[in-house]
Amino acid sequence: MTFSAAFQGGFIPDVILYLSYWYNTHDLPIRLAIFWTINYIADLITAFLAVGLLKMRGVHGKAGWQWMFLIEVRNNEPRAMRY
């Protein structure tokens, strides 16, 4: 189990419960199908990005994991600074 998978265990049931407050029994399966599709696409894109970033080992003297960390921090830092 990966680090992010440990947190998704509680996230997905919460999303389903939250969506059930807003959508009726006809619309909820459609919204959940959209949610699952987007979730799988995001997992696929993230996996390819991780492989690409780890292959950057040796560029400017940094290891692949360092590139992954730098790019993830750079993408999330502006969001964290707003709070």
Secondary structure as the mmCIF struct_conf table of DSSP 4:
data_model
#
loop_
_struct_conf.conf_type_id
_struct_conf.id
_struct_conf.beg_label_comp_id
_struct_conf.beg_label_asym_id
_struct_conf.beg_label_seq_id
_struct_conf.end_label_comp_id
_struct_conf.end_label_asym_id
_struct_conf.end_label_seq_id
HELX_RH_AL_P HELX_RH_AL_P1 PHE A 3 TRP A 22
BEND BEND1 TYR A 23 TYR A 23
TURN_TY1_P TURN_TY1_P1 THR A 25 ASP A 27
HELX_RH_AL_P HELX_RH_AL_P2 LEU A 28 LEU A 54
TURN_TY1_P TURN_TY1_P2 LYS A 55 GLY A 58
HELX_RH_3T_P HELX_RH_3T_P1 VAL A 59 GLY A 61
HELX_RH_AL_P HELX_RH_AL_P3 GLY A 64 MET A 81
TURN_TY1_P TURN_TY1_P3 ARG A 82 ARG A 82
#
